[in-house]
Amino acid sequence: MRKRGHAFLFLSCACTMFFLNGCRRATPDDPNTVTILIESSPTSLDPRVGVDAQSEHIDMLLFDALVKKDARFNLQPDLASSWEIPDPRTYIFHLRSDVVFHSGQPLTSRDVRWTLDTMRNGTLITPKASALASIASIETPDAHTVVLHLQHADAALLWNLSDGSTGIVPYGSGKDFQQHPIGTGPFCFVRQEMDKEVVLERNPSAWDGVPAIHQLRFEVVPDAMTRALELRKGSADIAINAFPADMTWSLRRDPQLVIASVPGNNVQYLTLNLRDPYLRHLRVRWAIADAINRPLIIQALLRGEARPASSLLPPGHWAYSETTPDISYDPARARQLLQQAGFAPGSDGIRFHLSMKTSTDETARLLAMVLQQQLRQVGIALDIQSYEFATFYSDISQGRFGMYSLRWIGGNEDPDIFHALATASAPPHGANRGFYANAEVDALISQAQQEVNITDRRVAYVQVQQILARDLPVIPLWYVDSVVVYNRRLAGIAPSPSGTFDFLRHVAIR
């Protein structure tokens, strides 16, 4: 379950070679600049390294991948115009011949091989190395052909080579590449200053269409109230999924601002620690699910900017199970289940106490308080423990919690997300923080990871979702809408369900 972090300093310009088909240095006061507010600096604009939200979203504007995901998360051509899988351990990619880097250097198979090799051979320290661990060797028989030989079948490999996961960098890019990133994407890197800004300029030679916007400036503003004031003053143009629901609601009254939203893919979930003496009981977990009034929370706390979830995968995903039963609000059934589990209420109406850890983020704390109130109605006393985020995340990563809630951002677009609930992924080896163990789920995950045929993979993942809906080691709560607040001077805003910045390719100034 990926977490996003802070920061480093970029002072270099990637577009220092003034080729006719390259990028020129932009000026900060360019009237055609569009300013986007972000909460934190990207940790690394080297697409081989950065995994936080800001890094991945900005990298998608600077770099292209071999393949890209469509609206249903099926894979489509990107830098690779086509590919073949003659057997489960061999992937052959055919590259486009009309793509050049921002420096003017043509893209070839040598660049692809360099990118993947430096991620997997220890040249770089990168958390993305494990995603390429199945690759045994790489061949480049000609300038536009790349052949990957795998040690074993790896159905997730193509998704790990897709947009947002692995952008292609030029041959020879070293450890300092983050200081001068050069890609093939629609925008070129100009500069970055830690905790202040990232500036990009459109690539006039973009192979997939030249953007209408001349320059993008990503301004780092950690405080939500300050971000709102910047938009209202007109000193910033866009904020993407950057406000609590109440604040977004208040911004609707500003005549200079527009709120655009689409049903989102990012999922809020509640993890239960199955080592807890109460939570290890299946009926208790069912009771907790029944006691949560998700429609009420969505309306009151989230201002309607979410949809109830029944899976960790978003609806519309090729592996999503439409037959997984929805979780309904039924406090009477919750009380009955707790009684059947042997937990009768005491004289104060309390059956037992559970603990919930949360960060000091205001929305997270409010959610915990609402859950506390709703569980109290069925006889469960929820003790809330609130910590600064680093402490909170350290604790849950090591399994030191009763319950916690977080939002899964981006990672739930790949069905390999369910590997995080495999027995072998329990701490300290992975993200199975609730110590769920089910041999049938383990076998289905293993089967799906080695099955190249997408139809057969879907069958396995549907079964996984149905078992998880029965066992409830994690309770899916809701999918959060993707909300963009922007100035009326802009046109062509179409928010991405994933919350990415990809729509900036098509935005124009009126």
Beta strands, then each sheet from edge to edge (+ up, - down):
strand 1: 33-38
strand 2: 67-69
strand 3: 75-77
strand 4: 80-87
strand 5: 90-95
strand 6: 135-142
strand 7: 145-150
strand 8: 187-193
strand 9: 197-202
strand 10: 215-220
strand 11: 238-240
strand 12: 257-262
strand 13: 267-272
strand 14: 306-308
strand 15: 352-359
strand 16: 380-387
strand 17: 403-408
strand 18: 474-480
strand 19: 482-487
strand 20: 490-491
strand 21: 508-509
sheet 1: 8+ 9- 10+ 1+ 11+ 19- 12+
sheet 2: 2+ 3-
sheet 3: 4+ 5- 7+ 6-
sheet 4: 14+ 18- 13+ 17-
sheet 5: 15+ 16+
sheet 6: 20+ 21-
end
